[in-house]
Amino acid sequence: MAGFLIKRLLQAVFVVVAVTLIVAFAIRLTGDPALMLSQGAGSITEEDLARIRESLGLNQPFFVQYANFMLGIFSLDFGRSFLGGTQVSTLIGNALPATLMLAFTSMFVSIAISIPLGIKAAVSRGKWPDQVIRILSLVGLSFPNFWLAIMLVLLLSITFRLLPPSGMTGIENFIMPAITMGVILTATNVRLVRTAMLETLQSQYIMVARAKGLSENVVLYKHALRNCAIPLVTYFGLQFGNLLGGIVVVELVFNWPGMGTLAFDAVGARDYPVLQAVITVLSILIVGVNLLVDIAYGLIDPRIRTE
């Protein structure tokens, strides 16, 4: 197990370095931050732009800038924002909890709904509950998340005035963003759980468990669900990683002060340190989730630990 973890950690380090290198190179193709910062300042000479670049450290070679950024990661020093000079670590510290709370809430809602519905659909294969659940999941897959978010704001905030339309001031602010992300996740997860359970319920050990007189809930949740858990855990882990990376639109609609909003603002301002830090932190989180999924394999199936 130790060798397995070391191998996965080395792969994780390689992935993070590769992602940060690509991002650092790509964002420098989008334009000159000195020009953005000098807008509205009247007549700007090339000497003025050169002084701005020097103050931002942009006069150094690319690999020197990248090396300084990577060295700062170990001390959680991502530098200062080009806009305002705020420490990037402070901006990340304020935005990351908001994104994680929204992601975990959405994922919890999705799993809590999709597992019972997927099992019910598999047990009722071909019957009306199965047909209803499959139709609802197909409808859920058809909703773009930005459209659903806007419709929820129009319906629950503007029309009925039940929930605040934006911001993060209380628990009620989580409801609409969590529903927006949870509906689309649930629609996919229900179909996955149903497919996995259909294959498992046809196994011989399930018939033996029922022949022993075990209750249906014990057969379904203790035996069947655990034995199809590996593909579910794999997909849920990948889905959570995609959720962290794709939550930008939802955060923008609900004015959620998270990593997506921070990254969007940094792109528009060509704020290299902020954007690199956001991508780096999200990459580490996504790689970490995948590592936890690999570890979970051994907890679910002891045979994997032995191998």
N, C-alpha and C positions, 0 to 999 in steps of 0.2 A: 504493500500500500504506500509506503514511503517513497519508493522509486516512482510509482505512478504519479504521486503528488508533485514530486520534483520535476518530472517530465512535463506535467501540465503547467507548472509555474513558469518553466522556461519558455514554453509555447506562449503563455500569457504575456510575458515580458516582450517577446518578439512581436506579438500582435500590437501591443500598445506603442512600441517604438515605431513600427511601420505606419500605424494610423497617424500618429503625431507628426511624423516626417512628411507624409503626403499632405496633411492638412496645412502644415507650416509652409510648404511649397505652393500649394494651390491658392491660399488666401493672398499671397503676395502677387498673384497674377491679376487680382481684382482692381488694383489701383494704388495710388500713393496716399497714405494717411496724411501726409503733410499738406496736400492739396485740400483734403476735407477740413482739416483744422484751420486752414487759412481762409476759408470761404467767408465772405462778409467783412474781411479785414482791409478792404481797399486794394491799393496797388501792392502786389507782392513780387519781389524780385527773386531770381534764382538763388541769390545769396541768403535771402530770408528762408527759403525752402530748405536750403542746405543746413542752416542752423537748427531748424525744426527737426530735420531728420537726425541730426547729431544729438539733440536733446532726448530724442526717443530711442536712440541706439540703432537707428536704421541705416547708419552709414557703415556699419560693420558688415563683413561678408555673411552670406546666408547661414553657412554652417556654424559660424561663431555665434550668431543669434540663436540658432537652434540648440547648440550645446549649452549656452547659458540658461535657456529655458528648461532644458531637461535636468540640468544640475539643480535648478531651483525647486524642482518637484520634490526632491528628497527632504527639503526643509519647508515644504508647502509655501514656498515663495514664488508666486507666478508673475511677479513684477507688478507694475502699476498700469492702470487703465490709461489709454491715450486721452480719454475725455475726463477731465477732472482730476486725474492723478490718484484716484482711489486705489487702495490695494486690491488686486484681483482676488486674493484669497478671501477678503472680506465680502466681496460681491458673490463669490461662490458659496461662502458660508451662509449668506442670507437666502440664496436662491435654491440651493440643493435640498434642504429639508422640505420646501414647498413641493418640489417635483417628486421627491420620494414618497411623501404622504399621499399625493394624488395618485401616483402609480400603484402603491400598495393598496389603497382603497379600491381603485378600479379593478385590480387583479383579484382582490378578496371577493368583491361583489360577483365578478365573473365566475370564479371557481365555485363559490357557494351556491350559485344558481345552476351552472352548467352540469356539474356532476350529478345531482339528483335528476335533472331533466334528461340527461343523456342515458342514465341507467333506466329511467322509466320508459324512454323511447325504445331501448334495446329489449327490455322485458316484454313490451307491448308491440313487438315487431309486426307491422302490417295492420295493426288495429288503429282505431281512431285517435288514441293519445299519441301514438307514434306519428301519424299523419299530421296532426296539429302541431306537434313540437318541431317536426321537420319544416313545415311551412313557415312557422314563426322564425326559425333560425335562418331560413332563406331570405325572409323579409329583412331581418336584422343585418344580414350581409350586404343588402342592397343600399343601406344608408351610408352615404359619405359622412365621416365624423364632423366635418365643418358644417354641413347642412343640418345634421341632427342638433349640433350645439346651438346654431342660430334659431332653429325651431323651438328648442327648449327655452331660450331666452325670451322669444316672442310670446310663447304660451304661458310660462310660469312666472315670468318677471314683469312683462309689459301688460299682458291681458288680465291675468288673475292676481298679479302682485303677491305671489306666495313666497318667492325666493329672491334674494338679491342678485342682480344681473352679473356682477363681476366682483373682483377683489377676493381677499382671503382674511376676513375679519372674524369668522366664527364657523361652527360645524355646519351650518346651513349652506355655506359657500361650497362645500364639498359635493353636495347632492347632484347638481346638474353636470359638473365636469365628470364625476364618477359614473353617472348614468350614460353620458355620451361615450366614454371609453368602454364602460362595462357592457353595453348593449352589443357593440361590434365584437368584442372579445368573446362574449357569451355565445353569440351566433356561431362562431367558429368552433369553440370548445365543445358545445353540445354535440355537434356532428362528429367530432373526434372521439369523445367519450362513447357515443353510441356505437361507432364502428369498432372501437377496441373491445367494448363489452360484448358485442355480438360474436366476435371470434372467441372470446374467453368462455362465454356461456355454453358454447358447443363442446367444450373440453370434457374429458371423461371424469376428471376429479370433481367437477361441478355436479355431475350426475351422482357420483359417490357421496358427496356431501349432502345432497338432498335425500338420497336413500337412507342416510344415517338419521334422518329426522331433524336436521338443523333448521332453524327458522330461516325464512327467506331473506331477512335483513342480514343475518350472519353470513349466508351464502353469498349474497351480492356484495356487501361492503367489506367483509373480512377476507374472503377467499377470492372472489372474482375481481374485485376492484384492485386488490393488492397485486395480483398477478398480471394485470394490464397497466400497472402504475408506471413502469419504465418509459414507454412511449409518451404517456401523459406528462410525466415530470419533464421529459426532454422538451416537449412542445411548450409546456407552460414556462420553462426557463427561457427558451428562445423568444417566446412571446413577451415576456417581461423585459428582455433586452430591447426588443423592437418597440415596446411601449415607452421606454425611456427615451429612445431616439426619435420617436414619431409623435411625441406629445406636444410639439411646437404649436400646431394649429389650434388645438384645444386651449392651450394656455393663452394664445393671442385673443381668441374669441371671448374668453372669460376674464381677460386681464389678470391672469394668474402670475404672481411674481416668482416664476420658476426659472429653470435652466433654459427652457425653450425661448422664453421671452428675452432672457439675457443674451442668448446666442443670436437671436434675430436682430436685436438692437446693435450688437457688435458687428454683424455683417454689414448693416447699413452704414455704420461709422468707420468701417475698416479698422476696428479696434483689435489688432492682432493678439495682444496678450490675453484679452478676455475670451476671444473665440478659441484660441489654442487651449486655454485652461478648461473651458467648458467641454470641448471635444475630448481632452485628455481624461478628465474626471468621468465623463460618461463612458469612455472606452474601458477604463479600469473597472467601473461598476458592471458593465456588460460582461467583460471577461471574468470578473469575480462570480457573477451569477452562473455562468457556464461551468466554472470550476465547482461551485456548490452542487450543481446538477450531477456532475461526474461523481462527487463524493456520495450524493444521495443514492446513486445506483447500488453502491455497496451496502447501504443501510436497508434498501428495499429487498435486494436479492443477495443473500450470503454467498452464492456461487461466484459472483463477480469478485468478491473480496478474495476468495480462494484462488481464482485465476490470476 
